[in-house]
Amino acid sequence: MIDKNKYKELSKEEILVKILETESLIHSVQDVDVLLEQILTEARSVVNADAGSIYIAEGDRLAIRYAQNDTQQKKVPAGKKLPYIFFDFPISNTTIAGCAAYTKKLVNVPDVYNIDPALPYKFGRATDEKTGYKTVSNLTIPILSMSGMLLGVLQVLNALDKDGNPEPFSHDDEIYLSHFASNAGIALEHAFLTRSMVLRMIKMAELRDPKETGMHVNRVANYSVEIYDRLAFKKEIPASEQTKYRDSLKIASMLHDVGKVAISDTILKKAGKLTDEEFSIMKTHTWLGARLFNSDASPLDKLSMEIALRHHENWDGTGYPGHIDLKTGKTVQTDTKTGKTKGLIGEEIPLGARIVSLADVYDALSSKRSYKDSWTEEDILAEVKKMSGKKFDPEIVDAFFDVLERIQAIKAHFVDE
């Protein structure tokens, strides 16, 4: 990421080189949501913007995906994110972002509180009034596919001069952001294709198992990234490493139960409690799912295999499938006390699987099923605390509670249809 403090000191040629370096970074991101956040972060750096938002096009509406604000971020404790927000609005000329989407053209507003009345759009002051933040300049540009289809809108706010004071975005800023948005559109189109393929795999599992819904996997994936981000902050993991891991984690966590496509309908769709024999068959979804991935192909494949295989392992070693042959599912290491397959213990369990384990259980307990009612939030949180050090990694439990407000906001947004 470009150092915004040094931005004003760079020549045009140096800025273009930095933009090219930044574009190389975004083209390496695979997940849509991680990419959207990265696009917003890097775009703000390119034009030295204090704040910004990024939206995606959903039919005839724009839906916000990420908002960033350096001034507001400084007001919260280190490592804590601003509240998770979601809203959408029609694509029309009446708002700045809507106008950029509707016309598919860049909109540059020097002062949002002094917009020419002849222009069709107005500035919505509600957010400023609610947060106490003063928006001045606004530069908004559509993100288009190579064929010209609207993918989303990128909006940056308050260009900062070398003293940190808001100023209008310049003509050069328009050129820089236009170049950046053009390449971001290519990267985003590729990410949408990746997401589409992942969702098709999940849809296959959903057709077999009614519990494996698109909303469920979206919640689990978003919970997992929030937990990881907090853990990464606590462990001071470098930003570049964090971005790469969370990118793979977002996709891999969505595929945690893909192995259920190999389980019989009589077991998957049974309304009552499974028998011991049926449960033994159900447990095979872990290693059957893991076999769909080639751990040597890419970091994403490796993490997908680990999560599919190990997300039912327990911190204290009582989980499954434990030490097995991945090709056959047969035991390769037996627990001398129980005579059963020895489970993985503690940090033997891959990090991604430990995170998804908690995210998956939290969501399962929160969800109503044909064979059970959902638990109350109070009871769920008490159970998570109780299982710390038993089922769950205590550090991951701590991270979960640190970001609980955002997790609850995600749960409220991705509601089962």
Secondary structure, 3 states (H helix, E strand, C coil): CCCHHHHCCCCHHHHHHHHHHHHHHHCCCCCHHHHHHHHHHHHHHHCCEEEEEEEEEECCEEEEEEEEEHHHHCCCCCCCCCCCCCCEEECCCCEHHHHHHHHCCCEEECCCCCCCCCCCCECCCHHHHHHCCCCCCEEEEEEECCCCCEEEEEEEEEEECCCCCEECCCHHHHHHHHHHHHHHHHHHHHHHHHHHHHHHHHHHHHHHCCCCCHHHHHHHHHHHHHHHHHHHHHCCCCHHHHHHHHHHHHHHHHCCCHHHHHCCHHHHCCCCCCCHHHHHHHCCHHHHHHCCCCCCCCHHHHHHHHHHHHCCCCCCCCCCCCCECCCCCCECCECCCCCCECCCCHHHCCHHHHHHHHHHHHHHHHCCECCECCCCHHHHHHHHHHCECCCECHHHHHHHHHCHHHHHHHHHHCCCC
